[in-house]
Every structure is written in C-alpha cells, then in structure tokens.
Amino acid sequence: MPEQMMYPPADIPTNEWILVVDDEQDIRTLLRILFEKEGWKVAEAANGREALSFAETASADISLIVMDIMMPVMNGIEAAQKLRSLTGAPILFLTARSSDADKTVAYRSGADDYIVKPFHATDLRLKAHAMISRYRRYRDTLVRLELNENEDVYSPAPGIEVRFHEKIVTKNGKRIMLTDREYALLSFFCRNRQKTLSPAEIYEAVWEEPYLNTSSNTVIVHIANLRKKIEQDGGTSFIRTVWGKGYRID
C-alpha cells in the first residue's frame, strides 16, 4: 500500500485565526467546519463592517481572511481597502462574481487571491494552507536583506525611509502600513537597487512560486499599490518602469 501523503505539515500552529466574512450563514458554517478540521480557529463576520470590528481587536492573530464581495452594510471591496490599514494578512475573495473586471477591482483593493463560487473544498483548503504558510514566512522573516551590518535605514527617495531591522517604512516621518507582500516587494527592490528586474525575477523572488504568463498582471497590480502608498504626491516615481525589461530603483 503506498504511503499516504500528509497535508498540512505537523508543525502548522493551531492558534491561527481565519476570518470568514460572508452574509450567508450556510457558507460561514461550511467554511468553519472545513477550516476547523484543518486545525485553525475560525472567526465569523456577516459583512465588512463586522470584519473590521474583529480586525481592530485581533489583527495580529489573523492569518487569513476569506471574504465574499456582495454583502450588505459594507461590501468586500470596501472592507478589503480598510482592512489593509489594520492587517497584512492575506485576503482570499470567495465570490460568485467571475468577470475579469471584478477580479481586477478585487486585486486592486488588496486581495491576494480569488476563487469563484461554487468552489471545490479541496482547492480552497490547499489555497488556504499555501497562503497561510507564505504569510507565516513573511511575518516571521520577510525578506532577509543583503545589507552592510551598519546599514539599518535606507532612503530610496526623498522623504521615504525603510528601517530594515524594525521592518518599518515611513513617509515624511509617518509610518506607512504595508502588507507583508508589499514590504517584501519593496525590500527586494532595495537589495537589488540599480538593477533592472524582470517581472519573472520579481515574482519568483517575492511570491516564491514559478512564474507564469498570468503572473505578470499580479506583479503590475502590486507595484501599482506600492507606488500609491509610498510615493510623494505629484513626485516622480522612484520605482521606474524600464519598458520591455521590467522595473528598477536607483
């Protein structure tokens, strides 16, 4: 009899929260059963406003947010935008909306992945494990920078400071709330400054996954989000686009 493959690994912590946000109680119950069988604790919210209330008090304990888009009171798109100021936990949209336009808006709002209803439980389970595993690595180690021992602060542009040991980014003295993915992206640029980086190099280093043709759009969206957060209003973009080749900072 062939050896059974075990997934997830035995060292997955059992104290991680998954926040399930959906206005349908049946969906929330189904997801709770699915995730609790995998060893995670599950918090439920019936709309975006309830999700924000939970994140305001427990943001450090959230390892994944699984959220619908179409909900009363506050929809998933608006909630994702607001959640990004509270937590860097990955956001997985689980929704019946399937158009490319819907997906584009979702990713631009801060989403990390997208599954269309009806969904297969195995696909959702595997995605959840992969996203939480990556988030744990980013949260615990992020990207280890190849810097001189005395270089703790780097300024990629006037008014912008990256404090590597604290993993803090400030603009004009005020902290900018970056997701772990955005920080990893910025860190990768900083440690490879004055080097033109292709979308494939960026994706495989930051996402730690093989590059596919569809991965280019993911890189583009995340760079656009990073630019919005860290670049000065009306200023020149310091993450330069090198047409036909990729991106760089000097």
C-alpha positions in Angstrom: 0.0 0.0 0.0 1.5 3.4 -1.0 2.4 5.8 1.8 -0.3 8.4 2.4 0.8 11.9 1.8 0.0 14.1 4.8 -1.0 17.7 4.3 -0.5 20.1 6.1 2.8 19.6 7.8 2.5 18.7 11.5 4.2 22.0 12.6 1.3 24.2 11.4 0.3 26.2 14.5 -3.2 25.6 15.9 -3.6 29.1 17.3 -4.0 30.9 14.0 -7.3 32.6 13.1 -9.1 32.5 9.8 -11.6 35.3 9.5 -14.6 34.2 7.3 -16.7 37.0 6.0 -19.9 36.2 4.2 -23.6 37.2 4.6 -24.8 33.7 4.1 -24.8 31.7 7.4 -24.7 28.4 5.5 -21.4 29.4 3.7 -19.9 30.5 7.0 -20.8 27.3 8.7 -19.4 25.2 5.8 -16.1 27.1 5.9 -15.9 26.9 9.7 -16.2 23.1 9.5 -13.7 22.9 6.7 -11.1 25.1 8.4 -11.5 23.7 11.9 -10.9 20.2 10.6 -7.5 21.5 9.5 -6.7 22.8 13.0 -7.4 26.5 12.6 -9.6 28.7 14.8 -12.4 30.5 12.8 -14.0 33.8 13.4 -17.1 34.8 11.5 -18.4 38.1 10.2 -21.7 38.7 8.3 -20.4 41.8 6.5 -17.4 44.0 6.0 -18.1 46.2 9.0 -18.2 43.2 11.3 -14.9 42.1 9.8 -13.3 45.5 10.6 -14.5 45.3 14.2 -12.9 41.9 14.6 -9.6 43.1 12.9 -9.4 46.2 15.1 -9.0 44.0 18.2 -7.3 40.9 16.8 -5.4 41.9 13.8 -2.1 40.4 15.0 -3.8 36.9 15.3 -5.4 36.8 11.8 -3.5 34.6 9.3 -6.1 34.6 6.5 -9.3 36.4 5.5 -11.8 34.6 3.3 -14.3 37.1 2.2 -17.3 37.5 -0.2 -17.7 40.6 -2.3 -21.5 41.1 -2.4 -22.6 41.8 1.2 -24.9 44.3 2.9 -23.8 47.1 5.1 -20.2 47.0 3.7 -19.2 45.0 0.7 -15.9 43.0 0.4 -14.1 45.6 -1.9 -14.6 48.4 0.6 -13.8 46.1 3.5 -10.5 44.9 1.9 -9.4 48.5 1.4 -10.0 49.3 5.0 -8.6 46.1 6.4 -5.3 46.8 4.7 -4.7 49.6 7.3 -5.2 47.1 10.1 -3.6 43.8 9.0 -1.2 42.4 6.4 -2.9 39.0 6.5 -3.7 37.6 3.0 -7.2 38.2 1.7 -8.8 35.5 -0.4 -12.1 36.5 -2.1 -14.6 33.7 -2.4 -17.4 35.1 -4.5 -19.9 34.4 -7.3 -18.6 37.4 -9.3 -16.4 36.0 -12.0 -15.7 38.6 -14.6 -12.1 39.9 -15.3 -13.3 43.4 -14.3 -14.4 42.1 -10.9 -11.1 40.3 -10.4 -9.1 43.4 -11.3 -11.1 45.6 -8.8 -10.6 42.9 -6.2 -6.8 42.7 -6.6 -6.5 46.4 -6.6 -8.4 46.6 -3.4 -5.8 44.5 -1.6 -6.8 40.9 -2.4 -4.1 38.2 -2.7 -6.2 35.5 -4.4 -9.6 34.9 -5.8 -11.9 31.8 -6.0 -15.3 31.8 -7.8 -18.3 30.1 -6.3 -19.3 27.3 -6.5 -16.0 26.1 -5.2 -14.3 22.8 -4.6 -13.4 22.3 -0.9 -10.0 20.7 -1.8 -9.0 23.8 -3.9 -9.9 26.1 -1.1 -8.2 24.0 1.6 -4.9 23.8 -0.4 -5.0 27.6 -1.2 -5.6 28.4 2.5 -2.6 26.3 3.5 -0.4 27.8 0.9 -1.4 31.4 1.7 -1.0 31.0 5.4 2.3 29.2 5.0 3.7 32.0 2.9 2.3 34.6 5.3 4.0 33.0 8.3 7.3 33.1 6.5 6.8 36.8 5.5 5.6 37.6 9.0 8.5 35.9 10.8 11.4 36.6 8.4 10.1 38.6 5.5 13.0 39.1 3.1 16.4 38.9 4.6 18.3 41.8 3.1 21.9 41.6 1.9 23.0 44.9 3.5 26.0 46.0 5.4 25.7 45.5 9.2 25.6 49.2 9.8 23.0 50.0 7.1 19.8 49.8 9.1 18.0 52.6 7.3 17.7 53.1 3.6 16.1 56.0 1.8 15.0 55.0 -1.7 13.6 58.5 -2.3 13.4 61.9 -0.5 11.1 61.6 2.5 10.9 57.8 2.3 12.8 55.6 4.9 13.0 51.8 5.1 14.0 50.7 8.6 15.1 47.1 7.9 15.6 45.7 11.4 12.2 47.1 12.5 10.6 46.3 9.2 9.0 49.7 9.1 8.5 52.1 6.2 7.9 55.8 6.8 6.9 58.7 4.5 7.7 62.2 5.8 8.1 60.7 9.3 4.7 58.9 9.4 4.5 55.1 9.2 3.1 53.6 6.1 1.0 50.4 6.6 2.3 47.9 4.0 1.1 44.3 3.6 3.9 41.7 4.1 3.8 41.2 0.3 4.3 44.9 -0.3 7.1 45.1 2.2 8.8 42.0 0.6 8.4 43.7 -2.8 10.0 46.9 -1.6 12.8 45.1 0.2 13.6 43.1 -3.0 13.9 46.3 -4.9 16.1 47.9 -2.2 18.5 45.0 -2.1 18.7 45.0 -5.9 18.9 48.7 -6.4 20.4 49.9 -9.7 19.5 46.6 -11.2 16.6 46.2 -13.7 14.4 43.4 -12.5 12.1 41.5 -14.9 8.5 40.6 -13.8 9.6 36.9 -13.7 12.5 37.7 -11.3 10.3 39.8 -9.1 7.5 37.2 -9.0 9.7 34.2 -8.3 11.6 36.0 -5.5 8.7 37.7 -3.8 5.9 35.1 -4.3 8.3 32.1 -4.2 6.4 30.4 -7.0 7.2 29.5 -10.6 6.4 32.4 -13.0 3.5 32.0 -15.4 2.2 34.3 -18.1 -0.6 35.4 -15.9 1.8 36.3 -13.1 2.8 39.5 -14.8 -0.5 41.1 -14.0 -0.1 40.2 -10.3 3.3 42.0 -10.3 1.9 45.1 -12.1 -1.0 45.4 -9.6 1.2 45.0 -6.5 3.7 47.6 -7.8 0.9 50.0 -8.5 -0.5 49.6 -5.0 3.0 50.0 -3.5 3.6 53.2 -5.6 0.3 54.7 -4.3 1.3 54.2 -0.7 5.0 55.2 -0.7 5.5 57.8 -3.4 5.1 61.5 -2.8 2.1 63.3 -4.2 2.9 64.7 -7.6 6.5 63.4 -7.4 8.5 61.3 -9.8 8.1 57.6 -9.4 11.2 56.1 -7.8 10.2 52.6 -8.9 11.0 53.2 -12.5 9.4 51.2 -15.4 12.1 50.1 -17.9 9.9 49.5 -20.9 10.2 46.0 -22.3 12.5 44.9 -19.5 11.0 45.4 -16.0 11.4 47.7 -13.1 14.3 49.3 -11.0 15.1 51.8 -8.3 18.3 53.8 -8.2 
